[in-house]
Structures are given as structure tokens and as C-alpha cells.
């Protein structure tokens, strides 16, 4: 059952070949046996999901209409609310916080009869590129347990790669769905900003955050996006475009143009460049034309991102003061409550980004840093709009390297550069997808496709065609067996 895609499980359930309770029991068993090695799950909703599955079996027996996700087990990143369950954001600060409402993404999944198995690990408050900054536990890359799974949605990617779930939701602020997907050999999709509601997602950078799925097949990405990609009145940035991804991504690539910013890829090592070029050869055989494009302004994307993202993080995390949410430190005065709660509750990386954000927003520096970064962001959007007149999508590697070993990157600036290819899509609010290509150093490696605004189906069409033309393992060898 673990080798089946989400769509196959759904079909087996709807046709009566599998019971929802049997599916839930099966994947709960895999989590019990394999997750101690992976460390993907922070909480497992055993009783909740089994009760849901039993109701679903009765619903099918009574001949009632079944939802589009009926019988499909999923996992959610632990910054997406599920009512009455813990939402820790991978932080000690929220280790006792239970959500008082469902996120819209959670509500949409349960309305379509999806089976939410639990919450998965992440970098604290989604700040990191390796999940090493989780304050609660360590998550390992299923392809090599000495290496990181990527971040900040590392738990979601590891759970999918180990066959613990066929589908998981992460959040992507600067590449946090696509980068761990590349490290763990699965697909990761960041939709156009506003296509998926952020209501009930704990905010990091409000103008950058977007919920996105991780899966092992493009059909599963399209399936979950049909459910999530709908207008939500609770999110003022929610788009009104109706979901039609599953049908619209069935496109021919003949005559389509792929833009390659070769000048940005000069630092890639030989093996990574070769894997990227081999993937482009596949697209050429599918009828695509490669176009050399220039996007020099993207060299400023990391600096721009870490001004805007930290400024928004500093503002969003001001609400965590020890009074309204989470763990409160023992103190004698109100000022001490604030200081000690934040000092003890936040980890080093979160504190670093709060301080950076507070600095760039402070009097005397806001014009020099934040407003200038906002202007550069606007120029990036203009530059991408111009480039998309020359090509249909832009292709780059997802990351400069495959997954690195734990502790290999100690310099925060070097860690930030892990997102050099993924950040532009968040700054420009464009859809982007990571799909696996030939391994590098025997480890998964990914190619990123970035498309014009609201052309999510076009981006998915490229990845679907590539998937159908190639054959790559989708479950890490160590876990490609029955529990």
C-alpha cells in the first residue's frame, strides 16, 4: 500500500478494494515502525484519524457521495492549524499551544474526506533550510540518515520520501517546500501567491508565505491543488481564479520555450551541472526549445529577501510575548515576562532574524534597507514579466548541491545561500515547482520550474511530461519495504 500514489489509494477506496480504516491503520503502523529512524512526525492523530476513517467507511457503505480526497492519508507541517491539536511551529515557545480553529487548508481537506495522520517537524517558525533549527527533535533524510532533509518543511519531505504518507503539506516562504523536496527526491509545489489560503497558517513573512504540497507524483499534486486552490473569504489575498489544475496540466510541450539563466549557474559543480543539462535534454526530446535569458537582478534576491522576510518576521512574531500564546516564563514583573519568555522560548535562528528585522525597520534604517529592498523587489517583478515574453517557464536547479550532512554548514550566511535559486519565486509571487532529476553524488537532486503569475497549470504540465518520460525511484531504498 505504501507504494501506491494518493490517487491510487483514493480509487481503491472508492471502488471498495480497500477500507478507509485499513488504510489509516496501515500508515499508522508504518509511522510507528519507521518514524523513529526518520523523525518526521511531531504528533500523530491515531484516535482522531481512525474515527474519521470509520465514518468514511460508513459513508461509502450508505452510497453517499465521497470527497475528492476520500481514503487518502496526509500529513501537515506543524504551522498549519488543526483544531484542538498542538501547533508547535517546531518551537519550545508553542510546545503547549492547541489550535482553537482549523486552518482553511485543514477544513478543505476534511470536507473532501482526507485522512490527516498528524503534524510533521519543521525549522522553528519556518526559519531555516535544514530542519536543524527545530527545537523539538531531529529529522533525518530517508535517502541518507547522516544528512539533513532540507527545510523548513523537512518533516513533510522526509515523511513522503520514506513512504509514511503519499501526500504532505508544507509552507514555502523562500523555498521551504521546493528545497526539501529536492533533497528528499520528491515533488514540491509552491503555487502562485494567493492561490492557497493562508488562513490558519502561522505567519513568517506575510507577503511571501504560501502553503504548498509535497508528493511522489504529479497527479497527486494536481489532485490536492484542486482541493486547496479555491477562493477563501477569510484570506484577503486569496485569488478568485477557479481550480482547474488536473485538467489544464495535460498539455503538449511541443514548441514550448524554457528560459535558462546560464549566467547564474556558473558556481555549480560539474556533476550538478551535468544532471541539470541531462534533464534539459529530456525536455528537448519532448519538443521544448531552450532560450538563454538574462536576469542579473536576481543576484540581489538573497539580500532583498533577508531584509523583507526578517522585517515581516519581526512584526509577526511580536505577538509571542508570553501573555497571549504559548509558554510563559516565571517572572515578577510584566517586562520580565516579555523578556524571559522570548529569551527562553525562541531559538538562536529565530532571535537572529527578529533582530535583523527590527534593525531594518528601525528609525534611520528603514529608508536605507527596507524601502530599498521593496524597490528592488518591484524591479524583479518587472524583469520576470519581461523575460516571460521570451519563454514560457524558467528552469534552474533547486539547490546548488544535494543534501549536506548534519552540522556541515555553520555560517548562517552560507545557509541562507542554499535558497539562492528558490527565493525569486517568493519575491515575485510566481508559481514554482521542484521535481527530481538524475542523482548527484548518489543523492536526490532537483530541477526548478518557475512560470508566469497564475500559470500554475503550465508549470505542472512541464513536470508531468518529464515524469511520464522518465523513471526515477520515489521512495528511499532503506524504507522501500513493508513495515
C-alpha positions in Angstrom: 0.0 0.0 0.0 2.9 2.4 0.7 4.0 2.3 -2.9 0.6 3.5 -4.2 0.1 7.1 -5.1 -2.6 9.1 -3.3 -4.8 8.9 -6.4 -4.5 5.1 -6.5 -5.4 4.8 -2.8 -8.4 7.0 -3.4 -9.5 4.9 -6.4 -9.0 1.6 -4.4 -11.2 3.0 -1.6 -13.9 4.3 -3.8 -14.1 1.0 -5.7 -14.3 -1.0 -2.5 -10.9 -2.7 -2.7 -9.7 -1.0 0.5 -11.4 0.3 3.6 -10.5 3.7 4.9 -9.9 2.2 8.3 -7.4 -0.3 6.8 -5.6 2.4 5.0 -5.3 4.5 8.2 -4.2 1.5 10.3 -1.6 0.6 7.6 0.1 4.0 7.5 -0.1 4.5 11.3 1.8 1.2 11.6 4.4 2.4 9.1 4.8 5.5 11.2 5.2 3.5 14.4 7.9 1.3 12.8 9.9 3.6 10.6 9.4 7.1 12.0 11.8 6.5 15.0 14.6 6.4 12.3 13.3 9.4 10.3 11.9 11.7 13.0 9.4 13.3 10.7 6.3 13.4 12.9 5.9 15.6 15.9 2.3 14.4 16.7 0.2 11.5 15.3 -3.6 11.7 15.4 -4.2 8.0 15.8 -7.7 8.1 17.5 -8.9 11.1 15.5 -8.0 9.6 12.1 -9.4 6.1 12.9 -12.7 7.7 14.0 -12.7 9.7 10.7 -11.9 6.5 8.7 -14.7 4.6 10.3 -17.2 7.3 9.5 -15.9 7.3 5.9 -16.4 3.6 5.6 -20.0 4.0 6.7 -20.5 6.9 4.3 -19.3 4.7 1.4 -21.5 1.7 2.6 -24.5 4.0 2.5 -23.8 5.1 -1.0 -23.2 8.7 -0.2 -21.1 11.0 -2.4 -17.4 10.7 -1.4 -15.0 13.6 -1.4 -12.1 14.0 -3.8 -9.6 13.0 -1.1 -11.5 10.1 0.3 -9.2 7.4 1.7 -6.0 9.5 1.2 -3.7 9.8 4.2 -1.9 13.2 4.6 0.5 15.0 7.0 0.6 18.7 7.7 3.5 20.9 8.6 3.2 21.9 12.2 2.5 25.5 11.5 -0.9 24.7 9.9 -3.8 24.6 12.5 -5.9 21.6 13.2 -8.5 22.5 15.9 -7.7 21.1 19.4 -4.4 19.7 18.3 -0.9 21.1 19.1 0.6 23.7 16.7 4.2 24.0 17.9 5.9 25.5 14.8 8.9 23.4 15.9 9.4 25.8 18.9 9.6 25.5 22.7 7.5 28.7 22.8 4.4 26.9 21.4 5.0 23.4 22.9 1.7 23.7 24.9 -0.4 25.6 22.3 -3.5 23.9 20.9 -5.2 25.5 18.0 -8.7 26.9 18.6 -9.7 26.7 14.9 -9.0 24.8 11.7 -6.8 26.4 9.0 -8.7 26.8 5.8 -6.4 24.1 4.2 -7.3 21.7 7.0 -11.0 22.5 6.6 -10.9 21.9 2.8 -9.1 18.6 3.2 -11.5 17.3 5.8 -14.5 18.5 3.7 -13.2 16.3 0.9 -12.7 13.3 3.3 -8.9 13.4 3.5 -7.4 11.5 6.5 -5.0 13.7 8.4 -2.5 11.4 10.2 -0.6 14.1 12.1 1.8 17.0 12.1 5.4 16.9 10.9 8.6 18.6 12.0 10.0 21.9 10.7 12.6 24.5 11.4 11.4 26.7 14.2 8.8 29.2 12.9 9.8 28.0 9.4 13.2 29.8 9.7 15.8 27.5 8.2 16.9 25.4 5.3 17.8 22.1 7.0 15.2 21.4 9.8 18.3 21.6 12.1 16.6 24.6 13.8 13.7 22.6 15.1 13.7 23.0 18.9 11.8 19.7 19.4 13.6 16.9 17.5 15.9 15.9 14.7 14.6 14.8 11.3 16.8 12.7 9.0 16.9 12.4 5.3 15.5 9.0 4.3 18.0 8.6 1.5 21.0 9.0 3.8 20.4 9.2 7.5 23.6 11.2 8.0 22.2 14.1 6.0 19.6 16.8 6.5 16.2 16.6 4.8 16.2 20.3 3.9 13.9 22.9 5.4 11.9 24.3 6.7 9.4 21.7 5.5 11.9 18.9 6.2 9.5 16.7 8.1 6.9 16.8 5.3 9.5 15.9 2.7 11.0 13.1 4.8 7.6 11.6 5.5 6.8 11.4 1.8 10.2 10.1 0.8 10.0 7.3 3.5 6.6 6.2 2.3 5.0 7.3 5.6 2.4 9.3 3.7 1.8 9.8 0.0 0.9 13.5 0.4 2.0 16.2 2.8 1.5 20.0 3.1 4.4 22.4 3.8 4.7 26.1 3.7 7.1 28.0 1.3 8.5 31.4 2.3 11.8 31.3 0.4 11.9 27.7 -1.0 10.8 25.8 2.1 8.7 23.3 0.1 10.9 23.0 -3.0 14.3 22.7 -1.4 13.4 19.8 1.0 11.5 18.1 -1.9 14.8 18.3 -3.9 16.9 16.9 -1.0 14.4 14.1 -0.5 13.7 13.1 -4.1 10.1 14.1 -4.3 7.9 16.8 -5.9 7.3 20.1 -4.2 5.0 22.8 -5.5 4.7 26.5 -4.5 1.6 27.9 -6.1 1.1 31.5 -7.2 0.8 33.7 -4.1 -2.8 33.8 -3.1 -3.9 30.6 -4.8 -4.0 28.7 -1.5 -5.5 30.3 1.6 -3.0 31.3 4.4 -5.8 31.5 7.0 -4.7 29.3 9.9 -1.1 29.2 8.7 1.2 30.7 11.4 2.8 33.7 9.7 6.5 34.1 9.0 6.7 36.6 6.1 3.1 37.5 5.1 3.9 38.8 1.6 6.0 35.6 0.9 4.3 32.7 2.7 2.4 30.1 0.6 1.1 26.6 1.5 2.2 24.0 -1.0 2.0 20.2 -1.4 4.8 17.6 -1.5 4.1 14.2 -3.2 5.7 11.5 -5.3 3.6 12.0 -8.4 2.3 15.0 -10.4 -1.2 13.5 -10.4 -1.2 13.8 -6.6 0.0 17.4 -6.7 -2.8 18.3 -9.2 -5.4 16.4 -7.0 -4.6 18.2 -3.8 -4.4 21.5 -5.6 -7.9 21.0 -6.9 -9.0 21.0 -3.3 -6.8 23.7 -1.9 -6.7 26.1 -4.8 -10.0 27.8 -4.2 -11.1 31.3 -3.1 -11.3 31.8 0.7 -13.1 34.8 2.1 -11.0 34.5 5.3 -7.9 35.4 3.4 -7.8 38.9 1.9 -5.0 37.9 -0.5 -6.9 34.8 -1.8 -7.3 34.7 -5.6 -10.7 34.2 -7.2 -9.4 32.0 -10.1 -11.3 28.7 -10.0 -9.2 25.5 -9.6 -8.7 23.5 -12.8 -5.2 22.2 -12.4 -5.8 18.5 -13.0 -7.3 19.1 -16.5 -5.2 22.1 -17.6 -1.8 20.5 -16.9 -2.5 17.8 -19.6 -0.7 19.9 -22.2 1.7 19.1 -25.1 5.2 20.7 -24.6 5.9 20.8 -28.4 7.1 24.3 -29.2 7.2 25.5 -25.6 10.3 27.6 -24.6 12.3 27.1 -21.5 14.4 30.1 -20.4 17.8 29.3 -18.8 19.7 32.0 -16.9 23.1 30.4 -17.5 25.0 33.3 -16.1 23.5 32.5 -12.7 24.7 28.9 -12.8 28.4 29.5 -13.0 29.1 28.3 -9.5 27.6 24.8 -9.9 29.9 21.9 -9.6 30.5 19.6 -12.7 28.2 16.7 -11.6 25.3 19.0 -10.6 25.6 20.9 -13.9 25.7 17.6 -15.9 22.5 16.4 -14.1 20.8 19.7 -14.9 21.8 19.5 -18.6 20.6 15.9 -18.9 17.2 17.0 -17.6 17.1 19.8 -20.2 17.9 17.1 -22.9 14.7 15.3 -21.8 12.7 18.5 -22.3 14.3 19.0 -25.7 13.2 15.5 -26.7 9.7 16.4 -25.6 9.7 19.3 -28.1 10.9 22.2 -26.0 13.2 24.9 -27.1 15.9 26.2 -24.8 16.4 30.0 -24.6 19.3 31.8 -22.9 17.9 34.6 -20.7 19.4 37.3 -18.5 18.1 38.1 -15.1 21.1 39.8 -13.5 18.8 41.5 -10.9 18.2 38.1 -9.3 21.8 38.2 -7.9 20.3 40.7 -5.4 17.5 38.3 -4.4 19.1 36.8 -1.3 19.9 40.2 0.1 16.5 41.5 -0.8 14.7 38.5 0.7 16.5 38.6 4.0 15.6 42.2 4.5 11.9 41.8 3.6 11.4 38.4 5.3 13.1 39.4 8.6 11.2 42.6 8.7 7.9 40.8 8.3 9.0 38.1 10.8 9.9 40.6 13.4 6.4 42.1 13.1 4.6 38.8 13.0 6.5 37.3 16.0 5.8 40.3 18.2 2.6 38.6 19.2 4.5 35.9 21.0 5.1 37.7 24.3 4.4 35.1 26.9 1.0 36.6 27.6 -1.3 35.7 24.8 0.2 32.5 23.4 2.4 29.6 24.4 4.8 29.1 27.3 5.1 31.9 29.9 8.3 32.2 31.8 8.3 32.7 35.6 8.9 36.4 36.4 7.9 39.1 38.9 7.2 42.0 36.5 5.4 42.3 33.2 8.7 43.4 31.5 10.4 40.4 32.9 7.6 38.1 31.5 8.2 39.6 28.0 12.0 39.4 28.1 12.3 36.0 29.7 9.5 34.3 27.7 11.1 35.4 24.4 14.6 34.7 25.6 13.8 31.1 26.7 11.1 30.4 24.1 12.9 31.4 20.9 15.9 29.6 19.4 19.1 31.2 18.1 18.0 31.4 14.4 14.6 33.0 15.3 16.3 35.5 17.6 18.8 36.4 14.8 16.0 37.1 12.3 13.9 39.1 14.8 17.0 41.3 15.5 17.7 41.7 11.8 14.1 42.6 11.1 13.9 45.1 13.9 17.1 46.7 12.7 16.0 47.2 9.1 12.7 48.6 10.3 14.2 51.0 12.9 14.2 54.8 12.5 17.1 55.9 10.3 17.5 52.5 8.6 14.0 51.9 7.2 14.7 54.0 4.1 18.2 52.7 3.7 17.2 49.0 3.9 13.6 48.0 3.9 12.2 50.6 1.4 15.2 50.0 -0.9 14.6 46.2 -0.8 10.9 46.8 -1.7 12.0 48.8 -4.8 14.4 46.0 -5.8 11.6 43.5 -5.4 9.4 45.6 -7.8 12.2 45.7 -10.4 12.5 41.9 -10.1 8.8 41.5 -10.8 9.2 43.8 -13.9 12.3 41.8 -15.1 10.4 38.5 -14.8 7.4 39.8 -16.7 9.8 40.9 -19.5 11.5 37.5 -19.6 8.2 35.6 -19.9 7.7 37.3 -23.2 10.7 35.3 -24.4 9.9 32.0 -22.8 7.1 30.0 -21.2 8.9 28.9 -18.0 12.3 29.5 -16.3 14.4 26.5 -15.3 17.2 26.3 -12.8 18.5 23.8 -10.3 16.6 23.9 -7.0 19.7 24.0 -4.9 23.5 24.4 -5.6 24.2 21.0 -4.0 22.4 17.8 -2.9 21.6 17.3 0.8 24.5 18.1 3.1 25.5 16.4 6.3 24.3 17.5 9.7 26.4 20.3 11.0 28.2 20.8 7.7 27.1 24.5 7.4 27.7 26.6 10.5 27.9 30.0 8.9 24.3 31.5 8.7 25.1 33.4 5.5 26.2 30.1 3.8 23.0 28.5 5.0 21.0 31.5 3.5 22.7 30.9 0.1 21.1 27.4 0.0 17.9 29.3 -1.2 19.6 31.3 -3.9 17.5 29.7 -6.7 14.2 29.4 -4.9 13.9 32.8 -3.3 13.0 34.7 -6.6 9.7 32.9 -6.9 8.5 34.1 -3.5 9.7 37.7 -4.0 7.9 37.8 -7.4 4.8 35.8 -6.2 5.2 33.3 -9.1 4.4 29.6 -9.2 7.4 27.3 -9.0 7.9 23.5 -8.8 10.7 21.2 -7.9 10.9 17.8 -9.5 13.6 15.1 -9.1 16.2 14.6 -11.9 19.3 12.4 -12.1 21.1 11.9 -8.7 24.2 13.9 -7.8 26.8 12.0 -5.7 24.2 9.2 -5.4 21.8 11.6 -3.7 18.5 13.2 -5.0 18.8 16.4 -6.9 16.1 18.7 -8.3 15.2 20.9 -11.2 13.0 24.0 -10.5 10.5 25.4 -13.0 9.1 28.9 -12.5 6.2 30.2 -14.5 4.2 33.4 -15.0 1.8 34.6 -12.4 -1.3 32.3 -12.1 0.1 29.9 -14.8 0.3 27.1 -12.2 -1.1 24.6 -14.6 1.6 25.4 -17.2 4.4 24.8 -14.7 2.7 21.5 -13.6 2.4 20.4 -17.3 6.1 20.6 -17.8 6.8 18.5 -14.7 4.1 16.0 -15.6 5.5 15.5 -19.1 9.0 15.0 -17.6 7.7 12.5 -15.1 5.9 10.5 -17.8 9.1 10.5 -19.9 11.5 9.3 -17.2 11.6 6.7 -14.4 13.2 7.6 -11.1 12.8 5.9 -7.7 10.3 7.8 -5.5 10.8 6.1 -2.1 14.2 5.9 -0.3 15.7 2.5 -0.7 16.0 1.9 3.1 12.3 2.4 3.5 11.1 0.8 0.3 9.8 -2.3 2.1 6.9 -3.4 4.3 7.0 -2.4 7.9 
